[in-house]
Amino acid sequence: MVSFADVAVTDATAHRMLSDYFAERAATFPSAQGAYRTSFPDPGQFVAPNGVFLLAYDDGVEVGCGGIRELRVPSAEAQDDASVVRYEIKHLWVTPSARGNGYGRAILAELELRARGFGATELVLDTNASLEAAGGLYRSHGYEPIPPYNDNPNATDWFRKAFV
């Protein structure tokens, strides 16, 4: 059974897992898109109620990680709907040895639960088309493609899920 620990992104285990994630992305990033740009998360953005960073464990073994952080809704969008509370999913990753066991789905579900608990009315995320499994995971959980909401140089696809 999967369990979760809320940790600071500066926690030694979180830092190691993020380093492994970034190294894997750099090694597999499509060369036609240039070099992968590593950007460790700002620790202040992943502290409740503005966000959280989670480590996922199964039987005491680390199997993945992921976080959410609150994003300000641009003023043009806020004028259209002032009730939007947007959170962003960041760095959802499952260790290579643990893939194919449903941990990505479990982490995503827990992040959605935490975002709702913080009052989110929608979640957004960016990813790269080369991460086909990730794109499939998000689509199967009700995320829909949207125009870019940021300028992440590593991203090719942006998604949104509204909570009703």
C-alpha positions in Angstrom: 0.0 0.0 0.0 1.3 3.4 -0.9 1.9 5.9 1.8 3.0 9.6 1.6 5.3 11.8 3.5 5.1 15.6 3.3 8.6 16.9 3.1 10.5 20.1 2.3 12.0 20.0 -1.2 15.3 20.5 0.5 14.9 17.3 2.4 17.8 15.0 1.6 15.6 12.2 0.1 13.5 14.7 -1.8 16.7 16.3 -3.2 18.1 13.0 -4.2 14.9 11.9 -5.9 14.6 15.3 -7.8 18.3 15.0 -8.8 17.6 11.5 -10.2 14.5 12.8 -12.0 16.4 15.7 -13.5 19.3 13.4 -14.6 16.9 11.0 -16.3 15.1 13.9 -18.1 18.4 15.3 -19.2 19.5 11.9 -20.6 16.3 11.2 -22.4 15.3 14.7 -23.5 14.7 15.0 -27.3 17.9 16.4 -28.8 15.8 18.3 -31.4 14.5 20.4 -28.5 17.9 21.4 -27.3 19.2 20.7 -23.8 17.1 20.0 -20.8 17.1 22.8 -18.3 17.2 21.8 -14.7 15.4 24.0 -12.2 15.1 22.9 -8.6 11.9 24.0 -7.0 11.7 27.0 -4.8 11.2 25.5 -1.3 8.9 28.4 -0.2 6.3 27.4 -2.9 5.8 23.9 -1.5 4.7 24.8 2.0 1.0 24.4 3.1 -1.4 26.0 2.3 0.4 27.3 -0.8 1.7 23.9 -1.7 3.2 20.6 -0.7 5.9 18.2 -1.8 5.3 14.5 -1.3 7.5 11.4 -1.2 5.6 8.2 -2.1 6.6 4.9 -0.3 5.5 1.3 -0.7 6.4 -0.9 2.2 9.0 1.6 3.3 10.7 1.8 -0.1 10.7 5.2 -2.0 8.8 4.8 -5.2 8.2 8.4 -6.4 7.6 12.0 -5.6 5.6 15.0 -6.7 4.4 18.4 -5.6 1.7 21.0 -6.0 2.0 24.8 -5.7 -0.4 27.6 -5.9 -0.2 29.8 -9.0 -1.7 33.2 -9.3 -4.3 33.4 -12.0 -3.3 36.1 -14.5 -5.4 39.3 -14.1 -7.1 38.8 -17.6 -8.4 35.4 -16.5 -9.2 36.5 -13.0 -11.6 39.2 -14.4 -13.4 36.4 -16.3 -13.8 34.3 -13.2 -12.5 35.6 -9.8 -13.3 32.3 -8.1 -10.5 30.4 -9.9 -8.0 29.0 -7.4 -5.2 27.4 -9.5 -2.6 24.9 -8.3 0.2 23.4 -10.5 1.5 19.9 -10.4 5.3 19.7 -10.5 7.9 17.0 -10.7 5.6 13.9 -10.5 8.0 11.1 -11.0 8.2 7.4 -10.3 11.5 5.6 -9.9 12.3 3.5 -12.9 12.3 0.2 -10.9 8.8 1.0 -9.6 7.1 1.9 -12.9 4.1 0.0 -14.1 2.7 -0.6 -10.7 0.2 2.2 -10.5 2.3 4.5 -8.3 2.0 7.4 -10.8 -1.8 7.2 -10.5 -1.6 7.0 -6.7 0.7 10.1 -6.5 -1.5 12.0 -8.9 -4.7 11.2 -6.9 -3.0 12.2 -3.7 -1.8 15.5 -5.2 -5.4 16.2 -6.5 -6.7 15.5 -3.0 -4.2 17.8 -1.4 -5.0 20.6 -3.9 -8.7 20.3 -3.3 -8.0 20.5 0.5 -6.2 23.8 -0.1 -9.2 25.1 -2.0 -8.1 24.5 -5.6 -10.8 24.8 -8.2 -8.4 23.7 -11.0 -5.0 22.0 -11.5 -2.6 22.7 -14.3 0.6 21.1 -15.4 3.1 21.1 -18.2 4.9 18.1 -19.7 6.8 17.1 -22.7 5.3 15.1 -25.6 8.2 12.6 -25.3 6.8 11.5 -21.9 4.0 9.5 -23.5 3.1 7.6 -20.3 2.8 10.8 -18.4 0.6 12.4 -21.1 -1.6 9.2 -21.0 -1.8 9.3 -17.3 -3.0 12.9 -17.2 -5.5 12.4 -20.0 -6.9 9.3 -18.3 -7.5 11.4 -15.2 -9.5 14.0 -16.9 -6.8 16.6 -17.8 -7.5 18.4 -21.0 -5.0 20.2 -23.3 -4.8 24.0 -22.9 -2.7 26.7 -24.4 0.7 27.3 -22.7 0.3 29.1 -19.3 4.1 29.4 -18.7 7.3 29.6 -20.7 8.9 26.4 -19.4 11.5 25.6 -22.1 11.2 21.9 -21.4 7.5 21.7 -22.0 5.6 21.0 -25.2 2.2 20.2 -23.7 0.0 21.9 -21.1 -3.0 20.5 -19.4 -5.8 21.5 -17.0 -8.3 19.8 -14.9 -11.2 21.7 -13.3 -12.9 20.5 -10.1 -16.6 20.8 -10.1 
